């Protein structure tokens, strides 16, 4: 399935993304990606709502299931 994105001009592409904030007391769940830390999430695909995209991305990235 294709990601939701649009070209703003010939050098700039806008990607639609979703992220989630998962708290455990005062701790926030993040994951290390390349040389930085990020909230779990990722690109929204065509015909996918943001909650479904977040569930899919968390499953893919962290192996966790969200109910």
Number of C-alpha atoms within 10 A of each C-alpha: 8 9 15 15 15 11 10 9 8 6 6 9 11 11 15 15 16 19 19 15 10 12 10 7 6 5 8 11 13 17 14 10 10 7 6 8 11 14 17 22 25 23 18 25 18 13 10 13 11 18 15 13 20 22 20 18 21 19 15 14 13 12 10 12 11 11 4
